[in-house]
């Protein structure tokens, strides 16, 4: 996984590197590379023929999504101040939950949450 391609000094530098990686990965049909990038930068950084998936945020359903994820991952936020800017996006909400309680065997509280 390559996170934040758009954070490079020049996002265009990724295009050739990813194209080379694409060629190399043809020998490994069970290996994939996942990159994250803001949509405004995708055309500059990604080769034209790569598969793209856009993940929309939760928007107005963020609170309900967080409740459901926390219930599934057995996370009790209590009165904690939550990083809403991270939790309103499906990918970061899932990563946050998996880091906080990966085994989901027992309920965890604020002390288990990444800071």
N, CA, C and O of each residue as an XYZ file, in Angstrom:
460
protein
N       0.849     -1.162      0.000
C       0.000      0.000      0.000
C       0.898      1.230      0.000
O       1.839      1.337      0.787
N       0.588      2.143     -0.891
C       1.299      3.421     -0.949
C       0.254      4.485     -0.648
O      -0.655      4.724     -1.444
N       0.392      5.107      0.488
C      -0.611      6.066      0.947
C      -0.172      7.493      0.645
O       0.978      7.863      0.884
N      -1.091      8.283      0.122
C      -0.857      9.712     -0.046
C       0.036     10.090     -1.207
O       0.954     10.894     -1.041
N      -0.209      9.533     -2.374
C       0.602      9.900     -3.546
C       0.604     11.407     -3.779
O       1.597     11.970     -4.241
N      -0.501     12.050     -3.459
C      -0.619     13.491     -3.684
C       0.277     14.314     -2.763
O       0.423     15.520     -2.961
N       0.871     13.685     -1.770
C       1.733     14.421     -0.846
C       3.169     14.533     -1.353
O       4.012     15.157     -0.707
N       3.442     13.938     -2.488
C       4.784     14.044     -3.079
C       5.043     15.481     -3.519
O       4.112     16.237     -3.795
N       6.301     15.838     -3.579
C       6.657     17.182     -4.030
C       6.085     17.454     -5.419
O       5.564     18.537     -5.685
N       6.187     16.464     -6.295
C       5.603     16.567     -7.635
C       4.880     15.253     -7.918
O       5.520     14.236     -8.184
N       3.564     15.272     -7.861
C       2.784     14.040     -8.026
C       3.000     13.384     -9.384
O       2.780     12.182     -9.531
N       3.423     14.150    -10.367
C       3.662     13.583    -11.702
C       4.793     12.563    -11.697
O       4.856     11.702    -12.574
N       5.683     12.654    -10.720
C       6.792     11.702    -10.627
C       6.311     10.266    -10.430
O       7.016      9.323    -10.789
N       5.132     10.096     -9.870
C       4.605      8.760     -9.618
C       4.193      8.030    -10.889
O       4.262      6.802    -10.940
N       3.772      8.750    -11.898
C       3.187      8.120    -13.087
C       4.135      7.098    -13.728
O       3.726      5.964    -13.977
N       5.361      7.466    -13.995
C       6.326      6.544    -14.607
C       6.696      5.401    -13.662
O       6.837      4.254    -14.088
N       6.850      5.722    -12.385
C       7.209      4.686    -11.416
C       6.106      3.640    -11.289
O       6.384      2.443    -11.220
N       4.863      4.093    -11.260
C       3.747      3.157    -11.152
C       3.560      2.353    -12.435
O       3.165      1.188    -12.384
N       3.838      2.959    -13.572
C       3.765      2.226    -14.841
C       4.808      1.102    -14.858
O       4.516     -0.002    -15.318
N       5.999      1.370    -14.369
C       7.041      0.334    -14.277
C       6.625     -0.768    -13.306
O       6.844     -1.952    -13.562
N       6.033     -0.368    -12.208
C       5.559     -1.336    -11.224
C       4.463     -2.225    -11.814
O       4.414     -3.424    -11.542
N       3.596     -1.635    -12.614
C       2.544     -2.396    -13.296
C       3.131     -3.514    -14.152
O       2.647     -4.645    -14.126
N       4.160     -3.195    -14.897
C       4.810     -4.184    -15.769
C       5.421     -5.303    -14.932
O       5.274     -6.481    -15.258
N       6.101     -4.935    -13.861
C       6.726     -5.927    -12.999
C       5.678     -6.840    -12.353
O       5.903     -8.043    -12.219
N       4.553     -6.279    -11.959
C       3.525     -7.059    -11.268
C       2.796     -8.041    -12.179
O       2.081     -8.914    -11.686
N       2.955     -7.923    -13.471
C       2.331     -8.880    -14.390
C       2.837    -10.301    -14.147
O       2.152    -11.272    -14.467
N       4.028    -10.416    -13.583
C       4.593    -11.736    -13.265
C       4.004    -12.319    -11.988
O       4.210    -13.495    -11.688
N       3.271    -11.502    -11.235
C       2.721    -11.915     -9.941
C       1.209    -11.667     -9.929
O       0.760    -10.651     -9.398
N       0.429    -12.567    -10.498
C      -1.007    -12.319    -10.659
C      -1.791    -12.216     -9.348
O      -2.920    -11.726     -9.348
N      -1.217    -12.664     -8.242
C      -1.932    -12.614     -6.965
C      -1.469    -11.468     -6.074
O      -1.805    -11.425     -4.891
N      -0.712    -10.557     -6.629
C      -0.230     -9.396     -5.879
C      -0.867     -8.143     -6.458
O      -0.907     -7.951     -7.673
N      -1.360     -7.305     -5.575
C      -1.899     -6.013     -6.016
C      -1.224     -4.900     -5.227
O      -0.697     -5.122     -4.137
N      -1.249     -3.736     -5.778
C      -0.750     -2.550     -5.097
C      -1.926     -1.600     -4.954
O      -2.635     -1.310     -5.917
N      -2.115     -1.128     -3.745
C      -3.178     -0.168     -3.472
C      -2.516      1.168     -3.179
O      -1.608      1.253     -2.351
N      -2.968      2.197     -3.851
C      -2.449      3.547     -3.634
C      -3.613      4.445     -3.241
O      -4.732      4.287     -3.730
N      -3.333      5.379     -2.359
C      -4.346      6.383     -2.049
C      -3.875      7.724     -2.586
O      -2.690      8.054     -2.565
N      -4.849      8.480     -3.067
C      -4.553      9.795     -3.641
C      -5.839     10.599     -3.673
O      -6.923     10.045     -3.858
N      -5.720     11.870     -3.496
C      -6.900     12.731     -3.645
C      -7.267     12.775     -5.120
O      -6.399     12.845     -5.990
N      -8.570     12.733     -5.387
C      -9.049     12.615     -6.769
C      -8.548     13.735     -7.676
O      -8.370     13.512     -8.874
N      -8.322     14.910     -7.148
C      -7.858     16.036     -7.968
C      -6.463     15.792     -8.551
O      -6.087     16.429     -9.535
N      -5.700     14.882     -7.957
C      -4.331     14.620     -8.398
C      -4.199     13.329     -9.204
O      -3.139     13.071     -9.776
N      -5.247     12.520     -9.261
C      -5.160     11.184     -9.867
C      -4.688     11.220    -11.314
O      -3.838     10.416    -11.698
N      -5.212     12.120    -12.114
C      -4.836     12.134    -13.537
C      -3.358     12.444    -13.749
O      -2.791     12.068    -14.775
N      -2.732     13.118    -12.803
C      -1.316     13.470    -12.929
C      -0.396     12.357    -12.434
O       0.723     12.214    -12.927
N      -0.857     11.572    -11.468
C       0.013     10.597    -10.817
C      -0.198      9.160    -11.266
O       0.716      8.343    -11.156
N      -1.373      8.837    -11.763
C      -1.676      7.444    -12.090
C      -1.580      7.179    -13.583
O      -1.999      8.008    -14.390
N      -1.032      6.026    -13.956
C      -1.045      5.647    -15.371
C      -2.498      5.559    -15.860
O      -3.406      5.277    -15.078
N      -2.703      5.796    -17.129
C      -4.059      5.862    -17.676
C      -4.833      4.559    -17.570
O      -6.060      4.581    -17.478
N      -4.151      3.436    -17.583
C      -4.850      2.155    -17.636
C      -4.965      1.428    -16.293
O      -5.223      0.225    -16.275
N      -4.781      2.122    -15.184
C      -4.933      1.458    -13.885
C      -6.400      1.488    -13.455
O      -7.142      2.416    -13.776
N      -6.793      0.457    -12.726
C      -8.139      0.428    -12.162
C      -8.196      1.416    -11.008
O      -7.269      1.502    -10.203
N      -9.287      2.156    -10.935
C      -9.454      3.135     -9.873
C     -10.768      2.886     -9.157
O     -11.765      2.504     -9.770
N     -10.755      3.104     -7.871
C     -11.938      2.985     -7.041
C     -12.014      4.232     -6.181
O     -11.076      4.548     -5.450
N     -13.105      4.923     -6.266
C     -13.269      6.127     -5.454
C     -14.161      5.800     -4.271
O     -15.257      5.264     -4.437
N     -13.689      6.123     -3.083
C     -14.451      5.859     -1.870
C     -15.008      7.182     -1.366
O     -14.263      8.097     -1.013
N     -16.312      7.262     -1.340
C     -16.967      8.476     -0.846
C     -17.002      8.442      0.680
O     -17.049      7.371      1.285
N     -16.979      9.596      1.280
C     -17.083      9.688      2.727
C     -18.503      9.412      3.191
O     -19.407      9.245      2.373
N     -18.698      9.364      4.499
C     -20.013      9.096      5.059
C     -20.928     10.312      5.039
O     -22.149     10.175      5.117
N     -20.341     11.505      4.936
C     -21.104     12.766      4.923
C     -22.004     12.844      6.150
O     -21.519     12.775      7.280
N     -23.294     12.987      5.941
C     -24.224     13.198      7.053
C     -24.487     11.932      7.865
O     -25.120     12.016      8.918
N     -24.030     10.777      7.422
C     -24.236      9.530      8.151
C     -23.024      9.133      8.991
O     -22.957      8.001      9.470
N     -22.081     10.026      9.176
C     -20.832      9.691      9.864
C     -21.064      9.215     11.291
O     -20.450      8.237     11.718
N     -21.923      9.873     12.026
C     -22.143      9.495     13.429
C     -22.712      8.083     13.516
O     -22.266      7.285     14.340
N     -23.682      7.775     12.680
C     -24.259      6.425     12.683
C     -23.227      5.390     12.242
O     -23.184      4.292     12.796
N     -22.406      5.720     11.265
C     -21.365      4.792     10.811
C     -20.372      4.508     11.935
O     -19.990      3.358     12.148
N     -19.958      5.538     12.647
C     -19.022      5.358     13.759
C     -19.659      4.476     14.827
O     -19.003      3.577     15.353
N     -20.905      4.715     15.150
C     -21.595      3.879     16.152
C     -21.593      2.404     15.735
O     -21.299      1.518     16.537
N     -21.924      2.163     14.472
C     -21.981      0.776     13.993
C     -20.603      0.112     14.004
O     -20.465     -1.037     14.422
N     -19.597      0.836     13.546
C     -18.238      0.283     13.551
C     -17.775      0.023     14.979
O     -17.212     -1.034     15.263
N     -18.005      0.973     15.877
C     -17.587      0.793     17.261
C     -18.311     -0.399     17.882
O     -17.706     -1.154     18.644
N     -19.576     -0.580     17.577
C     -20.322     -1.729     18.096
C     -19.700     -3.031     17.546
O     -19.500     -3.985     18.298
N     -19.401     -3.066     16.261
C     -18.810     -4.255     15.640
C     -17.421     -4.555     16.201
O     -17.085     -5.716     16.435
N     -16.625     -3.531     16.415
C     -15.258     -3.710     16.900
C     -15.154     -3.683     18.424
O     -14.054     -3.702     18.975
N     -16.303     -3.638     19.103
C     -16.339     -3.634     20.569
C     -15.497     -2.500     21.149
O     -14.625     -2.726     21.988
N     -15.763     -1.310     20.702
C     -15.056     -0.121     21.180
C     -16.047      0.764     21.915
O     -17.084      1.143     21.371
N     -15.717      1.088     23.159
C     -16.551      1.987     23.959
C     -15.849      3.341     24.024
O     -14.857      3.486     24.739
N     -16.350      4.335     23.289
C     -15.673      5.630     23.286
C     -15.892      6.435     24.557
O     -15.181      7.410     24.801
N     -16.874      6.038     25.375
C     -17.232      6.778     26.591
C     -17.392      8.260     26.246
O     -18.154      8.617     25.348
N     -16.681      9.099     26.952
C     -16.774     10.543     26.699
C     -15.545     11.065     25.966
O     -15.238     12.256     26.031
N     -14.854     10.190     25.280
C     -13.618     10.586     24.599
C     -13.894     11.589     23.491
O     -14.936     11.551     22.837
N     -12.953     12.473     23.298
C     -13.023     13.395     22.167
C     -12.450     12.655     20.961
O     -11.261     12.338     20.919
N     -13.303     12.387     19.992
C     -12.918     11.556     18.850
C     -12.379     12.387     17.693
O     -12.803     13.526     17.496
N     -11.448     11.825     16.928
C     -10.905     12.532     15.756
C     -11.870     12.430     14.568
O     -11.645     11.643     13.648
N     -12.929     13.216     14.591
C     -13.984     13.130     13.577
C     -13.463     13.342     12.165
O     -14.008     12.779     11.216
N     -12.421     14.142     12.013
C     -11.871     14.370     10.672
C     -11.331     13.077     10.061
O     -11.240     12.967      8.838
N     -10.972     12.103     10.890
C     -10.530     10.802     10.391
C     -11.687      9.815     10.267
O     -11.728      8.999      9.346
N     -12.610      9.901     11.196
C     -13.657      8.893     11.280
C     -14.784      9.090     10.280
O     -15.638      8.212     10.156
N     -14.821     10.192      9.573
C     -15.914     10.407      8.617
C     -15.625      9.776      7.257
O     -16.404      9.953      6.321
N     -14.536      9.056      7.138
C     -14.185      8.389      5.882
C     -14.110      6.882      6.136
O     -13.481      6.461      7.107
N     -14.731      6.065      5.296
C     -14.784      4.620      5.538
C     -13.426      3.949      5.750
O     -13.288      3.114      6.644
N     -12.441      4.294      4.958
C     -11.142      3.638      5.072
C     -10.461      3.969      6.394
O      -9.963      3.069      7.071
N     -10.430      5.229      6.770
C      -9.745      5.600      8.008
C     -10.531      5.154      9.235
O      -9.933      4.843     10.264
N     -11.856      5.116      9.147
C     -12.656      4.600     10.261
C     -12.324      3.130     10.492
O     -12.117      2.708     11.630
N     -12.273      2.364      9.429
C     -11.958      0.937      9.568
C     -10.552      0.738     10.127
O     -10.355     -0.084     11.022
N      -9.579      1.477      9.614
C      -8.209      1.338     10.115
C      -8.143      1.724     11.590
O      -7.479      1.050     12.377
N      -8.822      2.799     11.966
C      -8.857      3.248     13.359
C      -9.398      2.133     14.252
O      -8.830      1.840     15.304
N     -10.501      1.514     13.826
C     -11.121      0.452     14.615
C     -10.241     -0.790     14.686
O     -10.111     -1.398     15.748
N      -9.640     -1.167     13.568
C      -8.794     -2.361     13.558
C      -7.557     -2.196     14.428
O      -7.082     -3.162     15.024
N      -7.041     -0.992     14.503
C      -5.891     -0.735     15.367
C      -6.322     -0.709     16.831
O      -5.592     -1.183     17.702
N      -7.502     -0.160     17.104
C      -7.982     -0.047     18.477
C      -8.333     -1.396     19.090
O      -8.050     -1.638     20.263
N      -8.949     -2.278     18.300
C      -9.371     -3.571     18.840
C      -9.354     -4.639     17.741
O     -10.411     -5.078     17.290
N      -8.170     -5.055     17.315
C      -8.071     -5.971     16.170
C      -8.700     -7.345     16.399
O      -9.227     -7.938     15.458
N      -8.657     -7.863     17.623
C      -9.183     -9.213     17.871
C     -10.678     -9.222     18.183
O     -11.325    -10.258     18.028
N     -11.224     -8.130     18.604
C     -12.655     -7.999     18.921
C     -13.142     -9.086     19.882
O     -14.247     -9.605     19.725
N     -12.333     -9.425     20.859
C     -12.735    -10.442     21.832
C     -13.383     -9.813     23.052
O     -14.337    -10.360     23.605
N     -12.872     -8.675     23.471
C     -13.385     -7.967     24.639
C     -13.618     -6.509     24.282
O     -12.993     -5.971     23.368
N     -14.517     -5.883     25.010
C     -14.770     -4.454     24.832
C     -13.523     -3.686     25.271
O     -12.934     -3.993     26.307
N     -13.126     -2.697     24.485
C     -11.998     -1.843     24.855
C     -12.494     -0.412     24.997
O     -13.510     -0.023     24.422
N     -11.756      0.348     25.771
C     -12.119      1.740     25.994
C     -11.131      2.689     25.352
O     -10.371      2.325     24.455
N     -11.165      3.893     25.829
C     -10.355      4.970     25.270
C      -8.861      4.646     25.299
O      -8.129      5.032     24.387
N      -8.415      3.964     26.303
C      -6.980      3.682     26.430
C      -6.443      2.824     25.287
O      -5.238      2.828     25.037
N      -7.301      2.095     24.597
C      -6.862      1.252     23.480
C      -6.794      2.009     22.160
O      -6.210      1.523     21.192
N      -7.376      3.172     22.122
C      -7.441      3.927     20.870
C      -6.102      4.568     20.541
O      -5.415      5.071     21.430
N      -5.731      4.552     19.266
C      -4.477      5.212     18.872
C      -4.580      6.709     19.086
O      -5.645      7.306     18.928
N      -3.464      7.298     19.444
C      -3.503      8.754     19.666
C      -2.719      9.485     18.620
O      -2.644     10.713     18.651
